[in-house]
Amino acid sequence: SAVDAALYPGLFVTYLKQALDLEGMSSEVAWTIQILFVAFVIALNLAGINEVGHGSLAFMFLLLAPFVAITLIAFSGVFTGTTITGWEFESKNLVETPASPDWAAFLAILLWNMGSWESTSVAAGEVANIKEVFPQALAIVFCIVVANYTLPILAFSGLDSDWAAWDNGHYVEISRAVGGPGWGVVLGCAQCFSVAGLFANGVVQNAYQICGMAEQGMLPTAIAWRLPYTQAPWVALVVTLVITCSMMPLGSFTAILGIDMSLYCAALLLEIAALI
C-alpha cells in the first residue's frame, strides 16, 4: 500500500494541470505541488483517524457531485441523440468495442481499482461496534464503487468514442470539449479530491498495518509509538512517507502501477495460502 500511495501525488498534478489547463507547468512547480500535497495528507493523518474519515467523506461528496450531474445530463440523450444541454450523445458507442484493446493494461487497472478490500481490516481496531459497522460500510461502499465506475464510463462513452485517447484525466478533456472550460475545471477538481481521498486512505492502510504489527511484536515496538492527543501512529506514518517518497521519482504511472500490482498479487497469494 505504500507503493500504491506513490501513484497519487503524480495523479494529483496530472488532474490539476488538466483542470486548470496548465500543461506547460515546469517540473520544479510540479514537484513543489506534489510535496505540498503529501504534506497536507500526512498532516491530516497526524490529526487522527477520525479526521481522515471525515475528510474522506468530504472528498467523496466533492468527487461524486459533478459526476452525478454530468452522468444524468449525458443519459438524457440516450434516446434522442442530444442531451438536455445540447451535447451530442451516441448510444451506439455503449456497445462498441475498441479496435485493439490493451488487455494487460486493462486487467492491471481493473485489479487496482477493484482490489484491496481486505486492507480495511488494518484499521479495525480503531472502529467501535465493528461487527455491525464493518459489514454495513462495506456493502454501502461496494455499491458506490460499482456505480461510480460503471455509470460514468457509459455516460462518457456516449460523449466520446476516441478510445485511443482515453487515459488518466480524459474525462476532463471530454467535459471541456462538450461542455466548455467550466465543466473541465469542475471535473478536474473533482478528480483532485478523489486522489486526495485515495492517498489519505492509502497512508492509513500502510501506517496502521505496520503499527499493528509492532504492537504484536512482529516489528520493533518503536513503530507503534503514537501521538498523545490524536493517537496517530507517527513513527509508522514516517516509515510510510519514506517508502512512498522513494517511489515517487519513478514518475511513470505505468511503472509504479506495475510494481504495485506485482507486490499486491504476491501479498494476496500469501493471504490465500495463510487462509488455506
C-alpha positions as CSV (number, residue, x, y, z in Angstrom):
1,S,0.0,0.0,0.0
2,A,3.0,2.3,0.5
3,V,3.9,1.7,-3.1
4,D,0.3,2.2,-4.2
5,A,0.3,5.5,-2.4
6,A,3.2,6.8,-4.6
7,L,0.8,6.9,-7.5
8,Y,-1.4,9.6,-6.1
9,P,0.9,12.7,-5.9
10,G,1.7,12.4,-9.6
11,L,-2.0,11.8,-10.4
12,F,-3.0,14.9,-8.4
13,V,-0.6,17.1,-10.5
14,T,-1.9,15.4,-13.7
15,Y,-5.5,16.2,-12.9
16,L,-4.7,19.7,-11.6
17,K,-2.9,20.6,-14.8
18,Q,-5.8,19.3,-16.9
19,A,-8.4,21.1,-14.7
20,L,-6.6,24.5,-14.9
21,D,-5.1,24.0,-18.4
22,L,-1.5,24.2,-17.1
23,E,0.1,21.7,-19.5
24,G,3.2,24.0,-19.6
25,M,3.9,23.6,-15.9
26,S,7.6,23.2,-15.1
27,S,9.0,20.2,-13.3
28,E,10.0,22.3,-10.4
29,V,6.5,23.6,-9.9
30,A,5.0,20.1,-10.3
31,W,7.4,18.7,-7.6
32,T,6.5,21.6,-5.3
33,I,2.8,20.8,-5.7
34,Q,3.4,17.1,-5.0
35,I,5.4,17.9,-1.9
36,L,2.7,20.2,-0.6
37,F,0.1,17.6,-1.4
38,V,2.0,14.9,0.5
39,A,2.5,17.2,3.5
40,F,-1.2,18.0,3.6
41,V,-2.3,14.4,3.6
42,I,0.3,13.4,6.2
43,A,-0.9,16.3,8.4
44,L,-4.4,15.0,8.0
45,N,-3.3,11.6,9.2
46,L,-1.4,13.1,12.1
47,A,-4.6,14.8,13.2
48,G,-6.1,11.3,13.8
49,I,-8.1,8.6,12.1
50,N,-11.4,10.4,12.8
51,E,-10.2,13.4,10.9
52,V,-9.1,11.1,8.0
53,G,-12.6,9.6,8.0
54,H,-14.4,13.0,8.0
55,G,-12.0,14.3,5.3
56,S,-12.6,11.2,3.2
57,L,-16.4,11.7,3.3
58,A,-16.0,15.4,2.3
59,F,-13.7,14.3,-0.6
60,M,-16.2,11.7,-1.7
61,F,-19.1,14.1,-1.9
62,L,-17.0,16.7,-3.7
63,L,-16.0,14.0,-6.2
64,L,-19.4,12.5,-6.8
65,A,-21.5,15.6,-7.2
66,P,-20.0,16.7,-10.6
67,F,-20.0,13.1,-11.9
68,V,-23.7,12.6,-10.9
69,A,-24.6,15.8,-12.7
70,I,-22.7,15.1,-15.9
71,T,-23.9,11.4,-15.9
72,L,-27.6,12.5,-15.6
73,I,-27.1,15.1,-18.4
74,A,-25.4,12.5,-20.7
75,F,-28.1,9.9,-20.2
76,S,-30.8,12.4,-21.1
77,G,-29.6,12.0,-24.7
78,V,-29.7,8.1,-24.9
79,F,-32.9,8.0,-27.0
80,T,-32.8,11.4,-28.7
81,G,-29.1,11.6,-29.5
82,T,-29.0,15.1,-27.9
83,T,-28.8,15.8,-24.2
84,I,-30.9,18.5,-22.4
85,T,-27.9,20.8,-22.7
86,G,-27.5,20.2,-26.4
87,W,-24.5,17.8,-26.2
88,E,-24.4,15.0,-28.8
89,F,-24.7,11.5,-27.4
90,E,-24.0,8.4,-29.5
91,S,-25.9,5.4,-28.0
92,K,-24.1,3.0,-30.3
93,N,-20.8,3.8,-28.5
94,L,-22.1,2.0,-25.4
95,V,-21.7,-1.4,-27.2
96,E,-18.8,-0.5,-29.4
97,T,-15.5,-2.4,-28.9
98,P,-12.1,-0.7,-29.2
99,A,-10.2,-1.9,-32.3
100,S,-7.1,-3.1,-30.4
101,P,-7.7,-3.3,-26.6
102,D,-4.7,-3.5,-24.3
103,W,-5.8,-6.4,-22.1
104,A,-2.7,-6.4,-19.9
105,A,-3.2,-2.7,-19.0
106,F,-7.0,-3.3,-18.6
107,L,-6.5,-6.1,-16.2
108,A,-3.8,-4.3,-14.2
109,I,-6.0,-1.2,-13.8
110,L,-9.1,-3.3,-13.1
111,L,-7.3,-5.1,-10.3
112,W,-6.0,-1.8,-8.9
113,N,-9.5,-0.2,-9.0
114,M,-11.4,-3.2,-7.6
115,G,-8.8,-4.8,-5.3
116,S,-7.6,-4.1,-1.7
117,W,-10.9,-4.6,0.0
118,E,-9.1,-6.7,2.7
119,S,-6.9,-3.7,3.6
120,T,-9.8,-2.1,5.5
121,S,-9.0,-4.7,8.3
122,V,-5.9,-2.8,9.3
123,A,-8.0,-0.1,10.9
124,A,-10.4,-2.5,12.5
125,G,-9.0,-1.8,16.0
126,E,-9.9,1.9,15.7
127,V,-13.6,1.2,15.0
128,A,-16.3,0.9,17.7
129,N,-19.0,-1.8,17.3
130,I,-17.1,-3.3,14.4
131,K,-19.4,-6.4,13.9
132,E,-22.2,-4.2,12.8
133,V,-20.4,-1.2,11.3
134,F,-18.0,-3.0,9.0
135,P,-20.4,-5.2,7.0
136,Q,-22.8,-2.2,6.5
137,A,-19.9,0.1,5.5
138,L,-18.5,-2.5,3.0
139,A,-21.9,-3.1,1.5
140,I,-22.5,0.7,1.0
141,V,-19.1,1.3,-0.4
142,F,-19.3,-1.6,-2.8
143,C,-22.5,-0.2,-4.3
144,I,-21.0,3.3,-4.6
145,V,-17.8,2.0,-6.2
146,V,-19.6,-0.2,-8.8
147,A,-22.0,2.7,-9.7
148,N,-19.2,5.3,-9.7
149,Y,-17.2,3.3,-12.3
150,T,-20.0,1.8,-14.4
151,L,-22.3,4.8,-14.9
152,P,-19.7,7.5,-15.8
153,I,-17.9,5.1,-18.2
154,L,-21.2,4.6,-20.0
155,A,-22.0,8.3,-19.9
156,F,-18.7,9.4,-21.2
157,S,-18.6,6.7,-23.8
158,G,-21.7,8.2,-25.4
159,L,-20.0,11.6,-25.5
160,D,-16.6,10.4,-26.9
161,S,-15.6,7.2,-28.6
162,D,-12.0,8.0,-29.3
163,W,-10.8,5.1,-27.3
164,A,-7.1,5.6,-28.1
165,A,-7.2,9.0,-26.3
166,W,-8.7,7.5,-23.1
167,D,-6.1,7.9,-20.4
168,N,-5.7,9.4,-17.0
169,G,-7.8,12.5,-16.8
170,H,-9.5,12.1,-20.2
171,Y,-12.9,12.7,-18.6
172,V,-11.7,16.2,-18.0
173,E,-10.9,16.6,-21.7
174,I,-14.3,15.2,-22.7
175,S,-16.1,17.5,-20.3
176,R,-14.2,20.5,-21.7
177,A,-14.9,19.6,-25.3
178,V,-18.6,19.1,-24.9
179,G,-19.5,21.5,-22.1
180,G,-16.8,24.2,-22.2
181,P,-14.0,25.2,-19.9
182,G,-16.2,25.4,-16.8
183,W,-17.0,21.7,-17.0
184,G,-13.3,20.9,-17.5
185,V,-12.4,22.8,-14.3
186,V,-15.2,21.2,-12.3
187,L,-14.4,17.6,-13.3
188,G,-10.6,18.2,-12.9
189,C,-11.1,19.5,-9.4
190,A,-13.4,16.6,-8.6
191,Q,-10.7,14.1,-9.6
192,C,-8.2,16.0,-7.5
193,F,-10.5,15.5,-4.5
194,S,-10.7,11.8,-5.4
195,V,-6.9,11.4,-5.4
196,A,-6.7,13.2,-2.1
197,G,-9.1,10.8,-0.5
198,L,-7.3,7.8,-2.0
199,F,-3.9,8.9,-0.9
200,A,-5.2,9.7,2.7
201,N,-6.6,6.2,3.0
202,G,-3.6,4.6,1.4
203,V,-1.4,6.1,4.0
204,V,-3.8,4.8,6.7
205,Q,-3.6,1.3,5.3
206,N,0.1,1.1,5.5
207,A,0.7,3.1,8.7
208,Y,-1.9,1.2,10.8
209,Q,-0.8,-2.1,9.4
210,I,2.8,-1.8,10.5
211,C,1.7,-0.1,13.7
212,G,-0.4,-3.2,14.5
213,M,2.4,-5.5,13.6
214,A,4.7,-3.6,16.0
215,E,2.0,-3.7,18.8
216,Q,2.0,-7.5,18.3
217,G,5.8,-7.8,18.5
218,M,6.4,-8.6,14.8
219,L,8.2,-5.3,14.3
220,P,10.2,-3.0,16.6
221,T,7.9,-1.6,19.3
222,A,9.1,2.0,18.4
223,I,7.0,1.8,15.2
224,A,3.9,1.6,17.4
225,W,4.5,4.9,19.1
226,R,1.5,7.2,18.9
227,L,0.9,10.9,19.4
228,P,-0.7,11.5,22.9
229,Y,-3.6,13.6,21.8
230,T,-4.7,12.2,18.4
231,Q,-3.3,8.6,18.9
232,A,-1.9,8.8,15.3
233,P,1.0,6.3,14.8
234,W,3.5,9.0,13.9
235,V,6.5,6.6,13.5
236,A,4.6,4.3,11.2
237,L,3.5,7.4,9.2
238,V,7.1,8.5,8.8
239,V,8.1,5.0,7.6
240,T,5.2,5.1,5.1
241,L,6.2,8.5,4.0
242,V,9.8,7.4,3.3
243,I,8.7,4.3,1.3
244,T,6.2,6.4,-0.7
245,C,8.6,9.2,-1.4
246,S,11.3,6.8,-2.6
247,M,8.9,5.5,-5.3
248,M,7.7,9.0,-6.5
249,P,10.9,9.8,-8.6
250,L,9.9,6.9,-10.9
251,G,7.3,9.4,-12.3
252,S,5.7,6.9,-14.6
253,F,2.1,5.9,-13.6
254,T,2.5,2.6,-15.5
255,A,5.9,1.8,-13.9
256,I,4.7,2.4,-10.4
257,L,1.4,0.6,-11.1
258,G,3.3,-2.4,-12.4
259,I,5.4,-2.7,-9.3
260,D,2.3,-2.1,-7.1
261,M,0.2,-4.8,-8.7
262,S,3.1,-7.3,-8.7
263,L,3.5,-6.8,-4.9
264,Y,-0.3,-6.8,-4.4
265,C,-0.7,-10.2,-6.2
266,A,2.2,-11.7,-4.2
267,A,0.6,-10.4,-1.0
268,L,-2.8,-11.7,-2.0
269,L,-1.4,-15.2,-2.8
270,L,0.2,-15.2,0.6
271,E,-3.1,-14.2,2.3
272,I,-4.9,-17.0,0.5
273,A,-2.2,-19.5,1.4
274,A,-2.4,-18.5,5.1
275,L,-6.2,-18.9,5.0
276,I,-5.9,-22.4,3.5
